[in-house]
Amino acid sequence: MSTTLPFSAACERNKDPILVVLREAFVRVHSVLEIGAGTGQHAVHFTRHLPQLRWRPTDRADALAGLRARIAAEGPQNLLQPWELDVTGAQWPAERFDAVYTANTLHIMSWPEVAALFRALPAVLGSGAVLAIYGPFNYGGQYTSPSNAAFDAQLRERDPASGLRDLEAVDALAKEQRLAHVADYAMPANNRLVLWRA
């Protein structure tokens, strides 16, 4: 009996443009911690194309069954088994990584959860490590497109604590943890891929 794997059309559309950036950004990276791996589509795609990476996906408990199923069905050997991780909890991994990657998570989290994520980063990022965050951002409190404004309204209607984040506010959290903003890439569908370095 076959199991239907979780699927995100957005992940399928954006995985190749993200990979183009990661090929360069992760050229000296060997270990990656992914926060909020979701369906696992990104983790499978990136580890197939970047075989030098040892990739540890994580997500909250309710997403782990689908994530494990995708890894079992499609994951290469360098894609490790997922860990349960709630950014506000204490179960962060004890090891350090060359990079942390997260996609389409900051606008789903509450702002206190975003802040908790950044406070936890120094314990898992090695010296010179890369932080890569993909998703929609506002700049100077302004939406970059009508579609992002509509998306933000939809998010806040579903959960008032969620919503698009101002890049300046996110960068302030990064600076508090001594992470330096190094790049900001325009991506399809009015998204961005933003990089910081420890």
C-alpha positions in Angstrom: 0.0 0.0 0.0 1.6 3.3 -1.1 1.7 6.3 1.1 1.0 9.7 -0.4 3.9 12.0 0.5 3.2 15.6 1.7 3.6 18.0 -1.1 4.1 21.8 -1.5 3.6 23.3 -5.0 5.6 26.4 -3.8 8.6 24.2 -2.8 8.5 22.5 -6.2 8.6 25.9 -7.9 11.3 27.6 -5.8 13.7 24.7 -5.2 15.8 25.3 -8.3 16.2 29.1 -7.9 17.2 28.6 -4.3 19.7 25.9 -5.3 21.4 28.3 -7.7 22.3 30.6 -4.7 23.1 27.7 -2.3 25.7 26.3 -4.7 27.8 29.4 -4.2 26.7 30.3 -0.6 27.4 26.7 0.7 30.6 26.1 -1.3 32.6 25.7 2.0 29.7 24.2 4.0 29.6 20.5 5.0 26.9 20.4 7.7 23.5 22.0 7.5 20.7 22.3 10.1 17.3 23.0 8.4 14.6 24.5 10.6 11.0 23.8 9.6 11.8 21.2 6.9 8.1 20.7 6.2 7.5 18.3 3.3 11.2 17.6 2.9 11.2 18.6 -0.8 13.9 21.1 -0.3 16.1 18.8 1.8 15.8 16.0 -0.8 16.5 18.3 -3.7 19.5 20.1 -2.2 21.2 17.0 -0.9 20.9 15.3 -4.2 22.6 18.2 -6.0 25.0 19.1 -3.2 26.3 15.7 -2.1 29.1 17.2 0.0 26.4 18.4 2.5 25.4 16.4 5.6 21.8 17.8 6.0 19.8 17.5 9.2 16.2 18.5 8.8 14.0 19.4 11.7 10.4 20.3 12.3 7.7 20.2 15.0 6.2 16.9 16.0 3.1 17.0 13.8 5.3 17.3 10.6 7.7 14.5 11.3 5.7 11.5 10.0 5.4 13.0 6.5 9.0 14.2 6.6 10.3 10.8 7.6 8.2 9.2 4.8 9.8 11.4 2.1 13.3 10.8 3.3 12.7 7.1 3.3 11.3 7.2 -0.2 13.5 9.7 -1.9 16.4 10.9 0.4 20.0 10.3 -0.5 22.5 9.0 2.1 23.7 12.5 3.1 20.1 13.5 4.1 19.9 12.5 7.8 16.8 11.5 9.8 14.8 14.4 11.0 14.8 15.7 14.6 11.9 17.1 16.4 12.5 20.8 17.1 10.3 23.6 18.4 12.3 26.8 18.3 11.0 27.8 21.7 12.0 24.6 23.3 15.2 23.2 24.8 15.8 20.3 22.4 18.2 22.1 20.1 21.0 19.8 18.8 24.2 19.8 20.9 26.5 19.9 17.8 27.5 22.9 15.7 26.8 23.3 12.0 28.4 25.1 9.1 25.0 26.5 8.0 21.4 26.9 9.2 18.7 27.0 6.5 15.1 27.8 6.8 12.4 28.5 4.2 8.9 30.0 4.6 8.9 29.9 8.3 9.4 33.4 9.8 6.0 34.6 8.5 4.3 31.5 10.0 5.9 31.9 13.4 4.9 34.5 16.0 7.4 37.3 16.5 8.5 35.9 19.9 9.2 32.6 18.2 11.3 34.3 15.6 13.2 36.0 18.4 13.6 32.6 20.1 15.0 31.1 16.9 17.7 33.8 16.7 18.6 33.6 20.4 19.3 29.8 19.8 21.5 30.3 16.8 24.9 31.0 18.5 24.8 27.6 20.1 24.4 25.7 16.8 26.4 27.9 14.4 30.1 27.3 14.0 32.6 30.1 13.4 32.0 31.6 10.0 28.8 29.7 9.5 26.1 30.8 7.1 22.5 31.6 8.0 20.2 31.4 4.9 16.5 32.4 5.2 14.1 32.2 2.3 10.7 33.8 2.2 8.8 37.1 1.7 9.9 40.2 3.5 8.8 43.8 3.9 11.3 46.6 3.6 11.0 49.8 5.6 7.5 48.6 6.7 6.4 48.5 3.1 5.1 45.5 1.0 7.2 44.8 -2.1 4.1 43.8 -4.1 0.3 43.7 -4.0 0.5 39.9 -3.8 2.6 40.0 -0.7 0.1 42.5 0.9 -2.7 40.1 0.2 -0.7 37.1 1.5 0.0 39.0 4.7 -3.7 39.8 5.2 -4.5 36.1 4.6 -1.9 35.0 7.2 -3.1 37.5 9.8 -6.7 36.5 9.3 -5.8 32.9 10.0 -3.4 33.7 12.9 -3.0 37.3 14.1 0.5 36.4 15.5 1.8 35.5 12.1 2.6 37.8 9.1 5.3 39.1 6.9 8.4 40.3 8.7 10.3 43.5 8.1 13.8 42.6 7.0 15.2 45.5 9.1 13.7 43.9 12.3 15.0 40.5 11.4 18.4 41.9 10.8 18.3 43.6 14.2 17.8 40.2 15.8 20.7 38.8 13.7 23.0 41.7 14.9 22.1 41.0 18.5 23.6 37.5 17.9 26.6 39.0 16.1 25.5 37.7 12.7 26.5 40.0 9.8 24.1 40.5 6.8 26.0 39.6 3.7 23.6 39.1 0.8 19.9 39.6 -0.2 18.8 37.8 -3.4 15.6 38.5 -5.3 13.7 35.2 -5.9 10.6 34.3 -7.9 7.1 35.3 -6.7 8.3 38.3 -4.7 10.4 36.2 -2.3 13.9 36.8 -1.1 16.9 34.6 0.0 18.8 36.5 2.7 22.2 35.4 4.0 24.1 36.2 7.2 27.4 35.0 8.4 28.6 34.2 12.0 
